[in-house]
């Protein structure tokens, strides 16, 4: 479902490209195409997947950072961003040895998406592009049903693949200097190192994230 959503966003961007160049990239209060720089932040709904994403394992995280919106022509901009973003997933267990509880995978990345932004209506855009990210911190916590928790000390950021990459697609609305939007990140690289404990624990899965955000440009 998430891959279909991402593909639909990219297709919309391509099929409306010709018409969108007639739209303005600036907001209603601006008279010319000007670069914008700003800050943004929001909420992540993240997961890890092998073939299909299971929503029952979704974890809430956050995203925050900086963006630049660089107009190329009317209706088309390039938007690089630098974000600190929290990804991962949670997985419940219930067995005779451990009892009941939940493993929580916390993966924090420094992420660089570079997006093509196309206006499909005045102040409304679709955007898509690649991203690369660096794993800055990681831990796996074991949350027990009695509300106690402990950390699996054998696994930290060095045990996972430091670099990740993938595709991004989303929708955005510009209102004056404010921007709000939603997007989907589809990871293309395995999180854990193949043949290692991290690969076994994460079952060779990749990152998946829905991001909701708000930002302000200057």
N, C-alpha and C positions, 0 to 999 in steps of 0.2 A: 504494500500500500504506500509506504513512504517513497519507494523508488518510482512508482507511478506518479505521485505528487511532484517529485523533482523533475521527472521527464516532461510533465504537462507544463510546468513553469518555463522550462527551457524552450519547449515548442511554442508557447505563447509569445515568448520574446522574439523568436525567429519569424513567426508568421505575421506579427504586427509591426515588424521593423520598418517597412516602407512607410506605413501610415504614421508611425510615431515620430518620424523625423520632422513632421509638420508641427509637433507639439513643442512647447517650450520646456527647457530643462530648469530654468530658474523659477523661483516662487513668484506669486502674483505681485509682490511688492518690489521686485527687481526689474530693471530695465535692460540689463545686459547679462551675458554669460560670464559668471565670475566663479573662480574656485572657492570651495568652502572647506574649512577644517573644523573638526568638532570632536565632542566626546559622546560616548554612548554606553548603554548598559541595559541589562535585562535578565531574563530567566531562561534557563535551558531545561528541556525535557529530554533526557539522554538515555541511551541504551547501547547494548553491544549485540552484534549479530554475526551469524555465519552465513546462512542463506536467507532467512526471513527474520524480521524483527518481532519479538513477542512483547506486547505492550505491558504485560503484567510485571516485567522486570524494569520498568522505567524508573529513573531516578531524577530528582529535581536538583539542578545546579544553577550556575550564574554565568554571565558574560559581561565584560567591561573593558573599555579601551578607547582608542582614538580612530578617527576616520578622516579621509580627504575625498572630496567629490570634485573631480577635475573634468569640466565640460570639454568635449571634443568638437561637437557641433550641436545645433538645435535638436534636442530630444535624445542625445546620447552622451554619456559620461563614463569615465573610468573611476572606480571607487576602491582604492586600497585601504585596508584597515589593519590595525595592530591590536590584538585582543588578548586578554587573559581569560580563559574559558574553562569551566569545570565540566568534565564528562564522566562517563562510567555507567554503572548499572547496579542493580541489587538483585539478589537471588535468595529466596527463602529455602530453608531446609527443615526437615523433621524426621529424625531417625532415632534408633534405640541408643546409639552411642553418644551422640551430641545433644539429643533432645530437639527442641524447636528454636529457631532463630533465623537470622538473615545475614548473609555476606553482603557487604557494601563496597563496591569498587569505586574508589575516588581517584580520578585521573585529571590533573590540572595542566593545561597546555598554554603556551604562548603561540598564538595563531595569527597567520598572515593570509587573509583572503584577498584576492584581486578580482573585482567584479565589473562586468559590463552592465551598465544601468541604462535601460531604455524606457522612456516615457510612453505609455500606451494611452494616457489621457493626461490632462493638465494636472500636474502635481501627483500623479499616480504612476508608479513604475514597476516593472519587473526587473530582476537582476539575477545574474548567474555568472559563474566562473569557478576557477580552481582555488584550493587553499593548501597551504603547507603549515605544519605546526611542530613545535618542539615540546616534549614532555618535561615540564619543570618539576613536578612533584607527583608522587603516587603512593597510595596505601590501600590496603584491604582491611576493613574492620569486620569483626564478628560481633553482631548485636544479638544478645540472648533475650529470650522472652521475659526474663526477670529484670530487664532494663540495664543489666551490666553489659560491658563491652570490652573487647580486647583487640589488639592489632596483630596481624600476622606479620611478625618481624622479618621473616625470610624474604619478603617481597617489598621492594621499593622501586624508585624510578629506574635505577640501574638494571633491574631485572626485566624491564620492558623495552620495546623498540622506542628509542628516543624520538624518532621522526615519524610523523604521520602525514598523509596527504589525501585529498579527495575532492569532491565536487560540492558546490553550493548553489542553491536556487531559492528565490524568494520574491516577496511582494513588499512594496514600501509606499508610504504616503508622506509627502512634504507639506507641512502647514507652517507658513512663515519660515522661521529658522529652525523649526522642530521637524524631526523625522520619526516615524513609527513604522514598524514592520514585523514580518515573520519570515523565517527561512528554514530550509532543511539542509543539514550537512550529511553527506554520504561518504563514509570513509572507504578508502581503497586499499589500505595496508593493515595487516594483522597487528593487533595491539601487543600480544605477547611474542617473545622470541621463540621461534620454532625449535622444538626438541627440548625446551627448558621448562622449569616449573611454572613460569608465568604463562607459557603457551598451553600447558595442560590445564591450569586453573581457569584461564579465559576461553579455553576450548577453541583456540585459533580464530577468535571473533574480531570484528572490526567496529569502529565507532559509528554511532548514529545519533543525531541530535536535531531536535526542533528548537529554534531560538526565537524568542519574542523580545523585542528591544524598543527602546526610545532613546533619541539622541538630540543634541542641539548643535547647530553649526554656526560659525562666525565668519 
